[in-house]
Amino acid sequence: QVQLVESGGGLVQAGGSLRLSCAASGSMFSSYAMGWYRQAPGKQRDLVASITSGGITNTADSVKGRFTISRDNAKNMVYLQMNSLKPEDTAVYLCNAKRSNGLYSYNYWGQGTQVTVSS
């Protein structure tokens, strides 16, 4: 079982920066692939960025060059550095952890943190 708690959201002006944090509790954190998703009102949940257990990252085209995902396995933390924020980045940002051992798949979500970018 993994519990995820996001923090760092808030209100920021366009062009500003925020750093989101996701604190994970439970065992085997380093074996999980971690991701940040976002969901705006009335829209589907979209992947923003992900990082594998081995540190390989993937970033959505819409945020490439502006957002960076990282992880600190010693602290059970995942981060999303968001720069040059735009009003269209406004959404609830959710942390995700997933792992599969071939027999079972594990998928956990945090409660989300609101990011609002004003123009």
N, CA and C atoms as an extended XYZ file, in Angstrom:
357
Properties=species:S:1:pos:R:3:atomname:S:1:resname:S:1:resid:I:1 pbc="F F F"
N         0.846       -1.192        0.000 N   GLN     1
C         0.000        0.000        0.000 CA  GLN     1
C         0.880        1.239        0.000 C   GLN     1
N         0.544        2.191       -0.857 N   VAL     2
C         1.275        3.451       -0.941 CA  VAL     2
C         0.277        4.589       -0.787 C   VAL     2
N         0.618        5.530        0.049 N   GLN     3
C        -0.187        6.747        0.182 CA  GLN     3
C         0.604        7.914       -0.370 C   GLN     3
N        -0.066        8.757       -1.133 N   LEU     4
C         0.570        9.884       -1.804 CA  LEU     4
C        -0.084       11.182       -1.350 C   LEU     4
N         0.743       12.149       -1.003 N   VAL     5
C         0.237       13.453       -0.563 CA  VAL     5
C         0.945       14.537       -1.354 C   VAL     5
N         0.173       15.291       -2.122 N   GLU     6
C         0.733       16.383       -2.922 CA  GLU     6
C         0.714       17.692       -2.150 C   GLU     6
N         1.630       18.555       -2.502 N   SER     7
C         1.670       19.896       -1.930 CA  SER     7
C         2.359       20.815       -2.921 C   SER     7
N         2.243       22.113       -2.668 N   GLY     8
C         2.959       23.094       -3.477 CA  GLY     8
C         2.115       23.842       -4.487 C   GLY     8
N         0.845       23.471       -4.603 N   GLY     9
C        -0.014       24.187       -5.535 CA  GLY     9
C        -0.359       25.576       -5.024 C   GLY     9
N        -1.019       26.347       -5.874 N   GLY    10
C        -1.424       27.687       -5.468 CA  GLY    10
C        -1.778       28.538       -6.663 C   GLY    10
N        -1.865       29.837       -6.389 N   LEU    11
C        -2.188       30.821       -7.407 CA  LEU    11
C        -0.917       31.546       -7.824 C   LEU    11
N        -0.684       31.611       -9.124 N   VAL    12
C         0.525       32.256       -9.633 CA  VAL    12
C         0.172       32.994      -10.921 C   VAL    12
N         0.892       34.057      -11.193 N   GLN    13
C         0.680       34.792      -12.435 CA  GLN    13
C         1.344       34.086      -13.603 C   GLN    13
N         0.819       34.324      -14.768 N   ALA    14
C         1.412       33.759      -15.977 CA  ALA    14
C         2.886       34.153      -16.054 C   ALA    14
N         3.706       33.175      -16.430 N   GLY    15
C         5.146       33.388      -16.475 CA  GLY    15
C         5.868       32.996      -15.205 C   GLY    15
N         5.109       32.744      -14.155 N   GLY    16
C         5.702       32.378      -12.878 CA  GLY    16
C         6.039       30.906      -12.782 C   GLY    16
N         6.487       30.518      -11.597 N   SER    17
C         6.931       29.143      -11.357 CA  SER    17
C         6.304       28.593      -10.082 C   SER    17
N         6.149       27.290      -10.068 N   LEU    18
C         5.738       26.554       -8.872 CA  LEU    18
C         6.489       25.239       -8.849 C   LEU    18
N         6.686       24.721       -7.656 N   ARG    19
C         7.274       23.399       -7.510 CA  ARG    19
C         6.311       22.538       -6.716 C   ARG    19
N         5.801       21.505       -7.352 N   LEU    20
C         4.918       20.566       -6.674 CA  LEU    20
C         5.738       19.437       -6.064 C   LEU    20
N         5.285       18.983       -4.907 N   SER    21
C         5.926       17.860       -4.233 CA  SER    21
C         4.902       16.767       -3.992 C   SER    21
N         5.371       15.542       -4.031 N   CYS    22
C         4.530       14.390       -3.724 CA  CYS    22
C         5.296       13.519       -2.740 C   CYS    22
N         4.743       13.404       -1.549 N   ALA    23
C         5.348       12.576       -0.510 CA  ALA    23
C         4.676       11.213       -0.505 C   ALA    23
N         5.481       10.178       -0.589 N   ALA    24
C         4.957        8.816       -0.640 CA  ALA    24
C         5.295        8.072        0.641 C   ALA    24
N         4.317        7.390        1.179 N   SER    25
C         4.558        6.522        2.336 CA  SER    25
C         4.351        5.082        1.894 C   SER    25
N         4.971        4.167        2.615 N   GLY    26
C         4.881        2.768        2.241 CA  GLY    26
C         6.213        2.262        1.749 C   GLY    26
N         6.243        0.981        1.495 N   SER    27
C         7.515        0.354        1.139 CA  SER    27
C         7.708        0.296       -0.375 C   SER    27
N         8.898        0.047       -0.765 N   MET    28
C         9.268       -0.201       -2.160 CA  MET    28
C         9.034        1.004       -3.055 C   MET    28
N         9.169        2.204       -2.521 N   PHE    29
C         8.938        3.411       -3.322 CA  PHE    29
C         9.834        3.422       -4.558 C   PHE    29
N        11.067        3.034       -4.389 N   SER    30
C        12.012        3.128       -5.502 CA  SER    30
C        11.643        2.214       -6.662 C   SER    30
N        10.777        1.249       -6.429 N   SER    31
C        10.387        0.329       -7.494 CA  SER    31
C         9.181        0.817       -8.286 C   SER    31
N         8.583        1.908       -7.852 N   TYR    32
C         7.406        2.435       -8.517 CA  TYR    32
C         7.785        3.432       -9.609 C   TYR    32
N         7.068        3.358      -10.709 N   ALA    33
C         7.086        4.444      -11.678 CA  ALA    33
C         6.149        5.523      -11.155 C   ALA    33
N         6.599        6.762      -11.212 N   MET    34
C         5.829        7.870      -10.664 CA  MET    34
C         5.418        8.820      -11.774 C   MET    34
N         4.270        9.440      -11.596 N   GLY    35
C         3.807       10.366      -12.617 CA  GLY    35
C         3.007       11.509      -12.027 C   GLY    35
N         2.985       12.595      -12.763 N   TRP    36
C         2.106       13.725      -12.463 CA  TRP    36
C         1.081       13.819      -13.581 C   TRP    36
N        -0.175       13.891      -13.164 N   TYR    37
C        -1.289       14.075      -14.087 CA  TYR    37
C        -1.985       15.387      -13.733 C   TYR    37
N        -2.801       15.879      -14.654 N   ARG    38
C        -3.601       17.055      -14.341 CA  ARG    38
C        -4.988       16.911      -14.947 C   ARG    38
N        -5.925       17.541      -14.281 N   GLN    39
C        -7.307       17.486      -14.735 CA  GLN    39
C        -7.965       18.834      -14.519 C   GLN    39
N        -8.376       19.443      -15.614 N   ALA    40
C        -9.106       20.699      -15.548 CA  ALA    40
C       -10.601       20.392      -15.522 C   ALA    40
N       -11.421       21.322      -15.022 N   PRO    41
C       -12.864       21.078      -14.953 CA  PRO    41
C       -13.451       20.712      -16.312 C   PRO    41
N       -14.200       19.618      -16.353 N   GLY    42
C       -14.855       19.201      -17.579 CA  GLY    42
C       -13.946       18.541      -18.595 C   GLY    42
N       -12.694       18.307      -18.204 N   LYS    43
C       -11.748       17.693      -19.136 CA  LYS    43
C       -11.224       16.387      -18.580 C   LYS    43
N       -10.616       15.596      -19.447 N   GLN    44
C       -10.079       14.319      -19.011 CA  GLN    44
C        -8.770       14.525      -18.264 C   GLN    44
N        -8.381       13.500      -17.541 N   ARG    45
C        -7.122       13.524      -16.814 CA  ARG    45
C        -5.992       13.192      -17.789 C   ARG    45
N        -5.004       14.045      -17.843 N   ASP    46
C        -3.905       13.878      -18.786 CA  ASP    46
C        -2.576       13.716      -18.067 C   ASP    46
N        -1.720       12.905      -18.648 N   LEU    47
C        -0.366       12.751      -18.121 CA  LEU    47
C         0.444       14.006      -18.433 C   LEU    47
N         1.107       14.524      -17.417 N   VAL    48
C         1.988       15.684      -17.579 CA  VAL    48
C         3.435       15.234      -17.717 C   VAL    48
N         3.861       14.376      -16.795 N   ALA    49
C         5.240       13.890      -16.819 CA  ALA    49
C         5.325       12.626      -15.989 C   ALA    49
N         6.284       11.776      -16.349 N   SER    50
C         6.482       10.541      -15.608 CA  SER    50
C         7.965       10.254      -15.474 C   SER    50
N         8.274        9.422      -14.493 N   ILE    51
C         9.657        9.021      -14.261 CA  ILE    51
C         9.658        7.563      -13.820 C   ILE    51
N        10.468        6.767      -14.468 N   THR    52
C        10.511        5.347      -14.142 CA  THR    52
C        11.314        5.119      -12.874 C   THR    52
N        11.300        3.875      -12.412 N   SER    53
C        12.099        3.526      -11.246 CA  SER    53
C        13.586        3.720      -11.534 C   SER    53
N        13.963        3.650      -12.791 N   GLY    54
C        15.360        3.837      -13.167 CA  GLY    54
C        15.719        5.272      -13.496 C   GLY    54
N        14.738        6.179      -13.396 N   GLY    55
C        15.024        7.602      -13.596 CA  GLY    55
C        14.792        8.128      -14.996 C   GLY    55
N        14.227        7.318      -15.863 N   ILE    56
C        13.935        7.786      -17.218 CA  ILE    56
C        12.658        8.620      -17.186 C   ILE    56
N        12.727        9.798      -17.779 N   THR    57
C        11.597       10.721      -17.730 CA  THR    57
C        10.898       10.838      -19.073 C   THR    57
N         9.642       11.196      -18.978 N   ASN    58
C         8.826       11.460      -20.161 CA  ASN    58
C         7.961       12.664      -19.847 C   ASN    58
N         7.884       13.604      -20.789 N   THR    59
C         7.142       14.837      -20.550 CA  THR    59
C         6.194       15.095      -21.704 C   THR    59
N         4.983       15.497      -21.389 N   ALA    60
C         3.995       15.797      -22.425 CA  ALA    60
C         4.477       16.955      -23.295 C   ALA    60
N         4.114       16.916      -24.553 N   ASP    61
C         4.542       17.958      -25.492 CA  ASP    61
C         4.090       19.340      -25.040 C   ASP    61
N         2.926       19.405      -24.407 N   SER    62
C         2.365       20.692      -24.015 CA  SER    62
C         3.179       21.401      -22.931 C   SER    62
N         4.006       20.658      -22.219 N   VAL    63
C         4.797       21.256      -21.130 CA  VAL    63
C         6.289       21.056      -21.328 C   VAL    63
N         6.660       20.446      -22.421 N   LYS    64
C         8.073       20.162      -22.661 CA  LYS    64
C         8.873       21.461      -22.707 C   LYS    64
N        10.010       21.433      -22.003 N   GLY    65
C        10.847       22.623      -21.926 CA  GLY    65
C        10.457       23.566      -20.808 C   GLY    65
N         9.300       23.330      -20.195 N   ARG    66
C         8.841       24.195      -19.095 CA  ARG    66
C         8.743       23.432      -17.774 C   ARG    66
N         8.351       22.167      -17.832 N   PHE    67
C         8.151       21.356      -16.632 CA  PHE    67
C         9.235       20.275      -16.557 C   PHE    67
N         9.664       19.976      -15.338 N   THR    68
C        10.665       18.931      -15.118 CA  THR    68
C        10.246       18.068      -13.945 C   THR    68
N        10.231       16.759      -14.154 N   ILE    69
C         9.924       15.818      -13.078 CA  ILE    69
C        11.226       15.245      -12.537 C   ILE    69
N        11.245       15.017      -11.233 N   SER    70
C        12.415       14.394      -10.604 CA  SER    70
C        11.957       13.597       -9.401 C   SER    70
N        12.827       12.743       -8.905 N   ARG    71
C        12.494       11.945       -7.728 CA  ARG    71
C        13.703       11.826       -6.814 C   ARG    71
N        13.415       11.668       -5.545 N   ASP    72
C        14.450       11.450       -4.529 CA  ASP    72
C        14.043       10.195       -3.776 C   ASP    72
N        14.631        9.074       -4.145 N   ASN    73
C        14.227        7.805       -3.534 CA  ASN    73
C        14.596        7.736       -2.050 C   ASN    73
N        15.616        8.432       -1.649 N   ALA    74
C        16.017        8.425       -0.233 CA  ALA    74
C        14.968        9.105        0.642 C   ALA    74
N        14.237       10.045        0.052 N   LYS    75
C        13.217       10.780        0.799 CA  LYS    75
C        11.792       10.365        0.429 C   LYS    75
N        11.649        9.417       -0.480 N   ASN    76
C        10.322        8.999       -0.960 CA  ASN    76
C         9.530       10.191       -1.507 C   ASN    76
N        10.196       10.976       -2.332 N   MET    77
C         9.587       12.204       -2.847 CA  MET    77
C         9.666       12.250       -4.370 C   MET    77
N         8.653       12.849       -4.960 N   VAL    78
C         8.651       13.168       -6.386 CA  VAL    78
C         8.303       14.641       -6.515 C   VAL    78
N         8.943       15.298       -7.485 N   TYR    79
C         8.750       16.727       -7.658 CA  TYR    79
C         8.354       17.039       -9.101 C   TYR    79
N         7.655       18.145       -9.238 N   LEU    80
C         7.372       18.678      -10.566 CA  LEU    80
C         7.696       20.171      -10.533 C   LEU    80
N         8.787       20.535      -11.187 N   GLN    81
C         9.161       21.931      -11.301 CA  GLN    81
C         8.454       22.506      -12.519 C   GLN    81
N         7.668       23.541      -12.291 N   MET    82
C         6.887       24.138      -13.367 CA  MET    82
C         7.312       25.584      -13.565 C   MET    82
N         7.852       25.877      -14.730 N   ASN    83
C         8.300       27.222      -15.072 CA  ASN    83
C         7.484       27.771      -16.233 C   ASN    83
N         7.560       29.070      -16.409 N   SER    84
C         6.854       29.739      -17.513 CA  SER    84
C         5.398       29.294      -17.582 C   SER    84
N         4.737       29.343      -16.464 N   LEU    85
C         3.360       28.852      -16.388 CA  LEU    85
C         2.420       29.695      -17.235 C   LEU    85
N         1.428       29.001      -17.799 N   LYS    86
C         0.431       29.633      -18.657 CA  LYS    86
C        -0.963       29.415      -18.061 C   LYS    86
N        -1.918       30.263      -18.375 N   PRO    87
C        -3.277       30.053      -17.856 CA  PRO    87
C        -3.833       28.670      -18.199 C   PRO    87
N        -3.448       28.125      -19.328 N   GLU    88
C        -3.941       26.797      -19.704 CA  GLU    88
C        -3.339       25.674      -18.868 C   GLU    88
N        -2.374       25.988      -18.013 N   ASP    89
C        -1.835       24.992      -17.083 CA  ASP    89
C        -2.711       24.861      -15.838 C   ASP    89
N        -3.718       25.703      -15.714 N   THR    90
C        -4.616       25.646      -14.564 CA  THR    90
C        -5.340       24.309      -14.515 C   THR    90
N        -5.221       23.622      -13.377 N   ALA    91
C        -5.826       22.299      -13.217 CA  ALA    91
C        -5.530       21.792      -11.814 C   ALA    91
N        -6.170       20.691      -11.475 N   VAL    92
C        -5.763       19.931      -10.301 CA  VAL    92
C        -4.662       18.973      -10.744 C   VAL    92
N        -3.557       18.998      -10.033 N   TYR    93
C        -2.417       18.137      -10.356 CA  TYR    93
C        -2.381       16.968       -9.370 C   TYR    93
N        -2.291       15.771       -9.925 N   LEU    94
C        -2.346       14.559       -9.113 CA  LEU    94
C        -1.085       13.730       -9.298 C   LEU    94
N        -0.641       13.180       -8.192 N   CYS    95
C         0.527       12.297       -8.188 CA  CYS    95
C         0.055       10.851       -8.331 C   CYS    95
N         0.816       10.069       -9.085 N   ASN    96
C         0.454        8.675       -9.342 CA  ASN    96
C         1.665        7.775       -9.155 C   ASN    96
N         1.409        6.601       -8.586 N   ALA    97
C         2.458        5.590       -8.417 CA  ALA    97
C         1.944        4.276       -8.986 C   ALA    97
N         2.754        3.635       -9.811 N   LYS    98
C         2.321        2.364      -10.350 CA  LYS    98
C         3.494        1.380      -10.422 C   LYS    98
N         3.141        0.132      -10.249 N   ARG    99
C         4.144       -0.941      -10.268 CA  ARG    99
C         3.468       -2.231      -10.674 C   ARG    99
N         4.191       -3.070      -11.360 N   SER   100
C         3.664       -4.381      -11.736 CA  SER   100
C         4.757       -5.412      -11.527 C   SER   100
N         4.361       -6.560      -10.994 N   ASN   101
C         5.344       -7.627      -10.806 CA  ASN   101
C         5.062       -8.799      -11.737 C   ASN   101
N         4.255       -8.577      -12.751 N   GLY   102
C         3.916       -9.618      -13.703 CA  GLY   102
C         2.632      -10.333      -13.345 C   GLY   102
N         2.367      -10.457      -12.058 N   LEU   103
C         1.133      -11.093      -11.601 CA  LEU   103
C         0.111      -10.053      -11.172 C   LEU   103
N         0.588       -9.063      -10.469 N   TYR   104
C        -0.294       -8.036       -9.946 CA  TYR   104
C         0.187       -6.663      -10.396 C   TYR   104
N        -0.786       -5.768      -10.548 N   SER   105
C        -0.491       -4.378      -10.851 CA  SER   105
C        -0.992       -3.520       -9.706 C   SER   105
N        -0.194       -2.516       -9.371 N   TYR   106
C        -0.523       -1.624       -8.280 CA  TYR   106
C        -0.572       -0.203       -8.830 C   TYR   106
N        -1.603        0.526       -8.469 N   ASN   107
C        -1.816        1.869       -9.002 CA  ASN   107
C        -2.430        2.737       -7.912 C   ASN   107
N        -1.732        3.792       -7.531 N   TYR   108
C        -2.185        4.641       -6.435 CA  TYR   108
C        -2.227        6.095       -6.876 C   TYR   108
N        -3.181        6.843       -6.271 N   TRP   109
C        -3.350        8.264       -6.582 CA  TRP   109
C        -3.350        9.094       -5.306 C   TRP   109
N        -2.823       10.289       -5.425 N   GLY   110
C        -2.973       11.254       -4.352 CA  GLY   110
C        -4.286       11.996       -4.507 C   GLY   110
N        -4.531       12.918       -3.583 N   GLN   111
C        -5.806       13.647       -3.595 CA  GLN   111
C        -5.770       14.855       -4.520 C   GLN   111
N        -4.579       15.281       -4.920 N   GLY   112
C        -4.450       16.385       -5.857 CA  GLY   112
C        -4.165       17.715       -5.188 C   GLY   112
N        -3.554       18.604       -5.941 N   THR   113
C        -3.305       19.967       -5.481 CA  THR   113
C        -3.661       20.923       -6.608 C   THR   113
N        -4.341       21.993       -6.259 N   GLN   114
C        -4.847       22.932       -7.264 CA  GLN   114
C        -3.748       23.902       -7.692 C   GLN   114
N        -3.604       24.055       -8.994 N   VAL   115
C        -2.714       25.061       -9.568 CA  VAL   115
C        -3.574       25.995      -10.415 C   VAL   115
N        -3.500       27.278      -10.094 N   THR   116
C        -4.254       28.275      -10.840 CA  THR   116
C        -3.289       29.332      -11.367 C   THR   116
N        -3.311       29.530      -12.673 N   VAL   117
C        -2.427       30.505      -13.307 CA  VAL   117
C        -3.282       31.633      -13.864 C   VAL   117
N        -3.050       32.822      -13.358 N   SER   118
C        -3.830       33.979      -13.805 CA  SER   118
C        -3.111       34.690      -14.953 C   SER   118
N        -3.912       35.271      -15.817 N   SER   119
C        -3.326       35.958      -16.990 CA  SER   119
C        -3.036       37.416      -16.687 C   SER   119
